[in-house]
Structures are given as C-alpha cells and as structure tokens.
C-alpha cells in the first residue's frame, strides 16, 4: 500500500475515533504535524507537506459529514466536543 493511501486511511480512522471520543478531535492535527515533522533521510519537504495534507483531508472526510448534519439539525455550528 502506498504512503498516500496509508496516510489517508489512518487519518480517516482518527476522524472516526474523534466521532466516538471527542477528546480525539485534535488527533487529526497531531497526526498531520507528525507527518510534517518526521525525520526520514531523503524525504523532501514537499512530500512531507503532501502527506500532512492527506492526513488532514482523510480526517475531514470522516468528520465533516457529521458536522454538516449536526449543524443543519441544530441551526448553529456544533463542535465534536459539544455532546
């Protein structure tokens, strides 16, 4: 499996975790930061930025449908931690 697919799937799993446990809401950002700052020899900055972007996209892909639905139901933005 490629790094791009793996990054996106891990982030989507983190997004699903955030839907179940709101304390994990920052996990997507943390994983993106780790993808950006990881120190692998020969890994260019552009590739790390792409991996971080894929992590954020995968996390958002899992979280945004619920956020949109909840916002439409309540009439204002509902954050994950607002049970």
C-alpha positions in Angstrom: 0.0 0.0 0.0 1.4 3.4 -0.8 2.2 6.1 1.7 -0.6 8.3 0.4 -3.3 5.7 0.9 -1.9 4.7 4.3 -1.8 8.3 5.5 -5.4 8.9 4.3 -6.7 5.7 5.9 -5.0 6.3 9.2 -6.4 9.8 9.3 -9.9 8.6 8.4 -9.7 6.2 11.3 -8.6 9.0 13.5 -11.6 11.0 12.3 -13.9 8.1 13.2 -12.3 7.9 16.6 -13.0 11.6 17.1 -16.7 11.0 16.4 -16.8 8.4 19.1 -14.5 10.1 21.6 -14.4 13.9 21.3 -11.1 14.1 23.1 -9.6 12.7 20.0 -10.8 15.8 18.0 -7.2 17.1 17.8 -5.8 13.8 16.7 -6.0 14.8 13.0 -3.9 17.9 13.6 -1.4 16.0 15.7 -1.0 13.3 13.0 -0.6 16.0 10.3 2.1 17.7 12.4 3.9 14.4 12.9 3.7 13.7 9.1 5.1 17.1 8.5 7.9 16.9 11.0 9.0 13.3 10.7 12.7 12.9 10.1 13.3 10.4 7.4 16.6 10.7 5.5 15.9 11.9 1.9 12.3 12.9 2.4 11.7 16.2 0.8 9.7 19.0 2.5 7.1 18.9 -0.4 6.4 15.2 0.2 6.0 15.8 3.9 3.6 18.6 3.2 1.6 16.4 0.9 1.4 13.7 3.5 0.2 16.2 6.1 -2.4 17.5 3.7 -3.6 13.9 3.0 -3.9 13.3 6.7 -6.0 16.4 7.2 -8.1 15.5 4.2 -8.7 12.0 5.5 -9.6 13.3 8.9 -12.0 15.9 7.5 -13.6 13.2 5.2 -14.6 11.3 8.3 -15.7 14.2 10.5 -17.3 16.7 8.1 -20.5 14.7 7.2 -21.5 14.5 10.8 -20.6 18.2 11.4 -22.7 19.3 8.4 -25.7 17.1 9.6 -25.5 18.3 13.2 -25.2 22.0 12.2 -28.3 21.7 10.0 -30.2 20.0 12.7 -29.4 22.5 15.4 -29.1 25.6 13.4 -25.6 26.6 14.5 -22.1 25.0 14.4 -21.8 22.1 16.7 -18.2 21.1 17.6 -17.3 17.5 18.3 -16.8 18.1 22.0 -20.3 19.5 22.4 -22.0 16.1 23.0 
